[in-house]
């Protein structure tokens, strides 16, 4: 009984090219993510990595679905998927870094009819959270 080898001549070369292409794609995707995170930090003055942790600490996931945040799958408030590319924050404010930061800090001051509560988010924490939100494109 003869067996067909898994790697016939020429096949290993194709697998090598496929592996090289996969590695190149992973590097490109990684650099895209790095670039997005750098841009988010630059426009907000915050730290996206710290912001992701603060989102968990302030328990934002108890009301919102937030990609990349463990346990943030609630639907009481709107999902924040793609918030970085939305035109408006809370449907009323132009989506600018300053407006997003102010919204995170004091939602009822921005819209007295909002259901989002005042959470006591410090200004520096709001900047970091906004920075993370701007990575969600």
QUIWO-V221956 format. One record per residue. N is the residue number from 1. RES is the residue in one letter. SS is DSSP state (H for helix, E for strand, L for the rest). PSI is psi in whole degrees, -180 to 180 (* if undefined). Layout:
n=N res=RES ss=SS psi=PSI
n=N res=RES ss=SS psi=PSI
//
This chain:
n=1 res=X ss=L psi=121
n=2 res=X ss=L psi=147
n=3 res=X ss=L psi=145
n=4 res=X ss=L psi=123
n=5 res=X ss=L psi=145
n=6 res=X ss=L psi=-37
n=7 res=X ss=L psi=93
n=8 res=X ss=L psi=160
n=9 res=X ss=L psi=135
n=10 res=X ss=L psi=-33
n=11 res=X ss=H psi=-39
n=12 res=X ss=H psi=-34
n=13 res=X ss=H psi=-44
n=14 res=X ss=H psi=-41
n=15 res=X ss=H psi=-37
n=16 res=X ss=H psi=-43
n=17 res=X ss=H psi=-41
n=18 res=X ss=H psi=-42
n=19 res=X ss=H psi=-44
n=20 res=X ss=H psi=-41
n=21 res=X ss=H psi=-40
n=22 res=X ss=H psi=-41
n=23 res=X ss=H psi=-44
n=24 res=X ss=H psi=-40
n=25 res=X ss=H psi=-42
n=26 res=X ss=H psi=-41
n=27 res=X ss=H psi=-43
n=28 res=X ss=H psi=-46
n=29 res=X ss=H psi=-40
n=30 res=X ss=H psi=-42
n=31 res=X ss=H psi=-32
n=32 res=X ss=H psi=-44
n=33 res=X ss=H psi=-44
n=34 res=X ss=H psi=-42
n=35 res=X ss=H psi=-43
n=36 res=X ss=H psi=-42
n=37 res=X ss=H psi=-39
n=38 res=X ss=H psi=-44
n=39 res=X ss=H psi=-42
n=40 res=X ss=H psi=-41
n=41 res=X ss=H psi=-40
n=42 res=X ss=H psi=-45
n=43 res=X ss=H psi=-26
n=44 res=X ss=H psi=-23
n=45 res=X ss=L psi=15
n=46 res=X ss=L psi=179
n=47 res=X ss=L psi=107
n=48 res=X ss=H psi=-38
n=49 res=X ss=H psi=-44
n=50 res=X ss=H psi=-38
n=51 res=X ss=H psi=-40
n=52 res=X ss=H psi=-42
n=53 res=X ss=H psi=-38
n=54 res=X ss=H psi=-32
n=55 res=X ss=H psi=-41
n=56 res=X ss=H psi=-42
n=57 res=X ss=H psi=-40
n=58 res=X ss=L psi=0
n=59 res=X ss=L psi=38
n=60 res=X ss=H psi=-28
n=61 res=X ss=H psi=-6
n=62 res=X ss=H psi=-16
n=63 res=X ss=L psi=-27
n=64 res=X ss=L psi=153
n=65 res=X ss=E psi=125
n=66 res=X ss=L psi=111
n=67 res=X ss=L psi=139
n=68 res=X ss=L psi=-2
n=69 res=X ss=L psi=117
n=70 res=X ss=L psi=130
n=71 res=X ss=L psi=1
n=72 res=X ss=L psi=81
n=73 res=X ss=E psi=22
n=74 res=X ss=L psi=160
n=75 res=X ss=L psi=27
n=76 res=X ss=L psi=-50
n=77 res=X ss=L psi=176
n=78 res=X ss=L psi=150
n=79 res=X ss=L psi=144
n=80 res=X ss=L psi=15
n=81 res=X ss=L psi=127
n=82 res=X ss=L psi=16
n=83 res=X ss=H psi=-27
n=84 res=X ss=H psi=-19
n=85 res=X ss=H psi=6
n=86 res=X ss=L psi=152
n=87 res=X ss=L psi=-30
n=88 res=X ss=E psi=152
n=89 res=X ss=E psi=128
n=90 res=X ss=L psi=20
n=91 res=X ss=L psi=4
n=92 res=X ss=L psi=-24
n=93 res=X ss=E psi=134
n=94 res=X ss=E psi=138
n=95 res=X ss=L psi=85
n=96 res=X ss=L psi=158
n=97 res=X ss=H psi=-44
n=98 res=X ss=H psi=-42
n=99 res=X ss=H psi=-41
n=100 res=X ss=H psi=-43
n=101 res=X ss=H psi=-47
n=102 res=X ss=H psi=-38
n=103 res=X ss=H psi=-45
n=104 res=X ss=H psi=-39
n=105 res=X ss=H psi=-49
n=106 res=X ss=L psi=71
n=107 res=X ss=H psi=-45
n=108 res=X ss=H psi=-26
n=109 res=X ss=H psi=-29
n=110 res=X ss=H psi=-33
n=111 res=X ss=L psi=101
n=112 res=X ss=L psi=-18
n=113 res=X ss=L psi=2
n=114 res=X ss=L psi=150
n=115 res=X ss=L psi=-10
n=116 res=X ss=L psi=126
n=117 res=X ss=L psi=162
n=118 res=X ss=L psi=121
n=119 res=X ss=L psi=-1
n=120 res=X ss=L psi=34
n=121 res=X ss=L psi=125
n=122 res=X ss=L psi=152
n=123 res=X ss=H psi=-44
n=124 res=X ss=H psi=-36
n=125 res=X ss=H psi=-41
n=126 res=X ss=H psi=-39
n=127 res=X ss=H psi=-42
n=128 res=X ss=H psi=-42
n=129 res=X ss=H psi=-44
n=130 res=X ss=H psi=-39
n=131 res=X ss=H psi=-43
n=132 res=X ss=H psi=-43
n=133 res=X ss=H psi=-35
n=134 res=X ss=L psi=-10
n=135 res=X ss=L psi=-13
n=136 res=X ss=L psi=88
n=137 res=X ss=L psi=*
//
